Amino acid sequence: MLTRRDLEWTQMIPGVAFAPAYGDWQSGRHGKFVRFEPGASAPLHTHSSPYNGIVLEGRLSNPYAGKVEPAEMEAGTHWYVPAAAEHGNTCVSEQPCLLYTYGDAAWDIAVVEE
C-alpha cells in the first residue's frame, strides 16, 4: 500500500513534480502522481508513447496544438493522450492540481519548438 506520506517527489520543471507509484516510468509500464502548483504549466510537448490520466484534485487545462478552446478538467476527469500528440498542461485552479497518470511504456517528453 502506498500513502501520500510515502510519495517521493522529484521536481521536473518549476511548479511541476512527479512521484512514482508503481513500475519504472523511465523504462516501462508505470503509474505516477503529478503535482502542478496553481498557475504552473508544462509547455507544448509530445511523448513517444500514449498515456492515460485522472485529475484527483484541482482543475487542469490540457490544450492540444491547434485547438482554440482547451478542455478544463476537474477532479474525477479521465483523459487519454495518444503518442506524438502535441499538448500542454496548466493548473488553472487556485489550489494545486494533483493527477495520476499511467502508461504501458517508458515516459519521455519532447518540448515542441515554436
Secondary structure in CASP SS format (residue, H / E / C, confidence):
PFRMAT SS
TARGET T0000
AUTHOR 0000-0000-0000
METHOD secondary structure of the structure
MODEL  1
M C 1.00
L C 1.00
T C 1.00
R H 1.00
R H 1.00
D H 1.00
L C 1.00
E C 1.00
W C 1.00
T E 1.00
Q E 1.00
M E 1.00
I E 1.00
P C 1.00
G C 1.00
V E 1.00
A E 1.00
F E 1.00
A E 1.00
P E 1.00
A E 1.00
Y E 1.00
G E 1.00
D C 1.00
W C 1.00
Q C 1.00
S C 1.00
G C 1.00
R C 1.00
H E 1.00
G E 1.00
K E 1.00
F E 1.00
V E 1.00
R E 1.00
F E 1.00
E C 1.00
P C 1.00
G C 1.00
A C 1.00
S E 1.00
A E 1.00
P E 1.00
L E 1.00
H E 1.00
T E 1.00
H C 1.00
S C 1.00
S C 1.00
P C 1.00
Y E 1.00
N E 1.00
G E 1.00
I E 1.00
V E 1.00
L E 1.00
E E 1.00
G C 1.00
R E 1.00
L E 1.00
S E 1.00
N C 1.00
P C 1.00
Y E 1.00
A C 1.00
G C 1.00
K C 1.00
V C 1.00
E C 1.00
P C 1.00
A C 1.00
E E 1.00
M E 1.00
E E 1.00
A C 1.00
G C 1.00
T C 1.00
H E 1.00
W E 1.00
Y E 1.00
V E 1.00
P C 1.00
A C 1.00
A C 1.00
A C 1.00
E C 1.00
H E 1.00
G E 1.00
N E 1.00
T E 1.00
C E 1.00
V C 1.00
S C 1.00
E C 1.00
Q C 1.00
P C 1.00
C E 1.00
L E 1.00
L E 1.00
Y E 1.00
T E 1.00
Y E 1.00
G E 1.00
D C 1.00
A C 1.00
A C 1.00
W C 1.00
D C 1.00
I C 1.00
A E 1.00
V E 1.00
V C 1.00
E C 1.00
E C 1.00
END
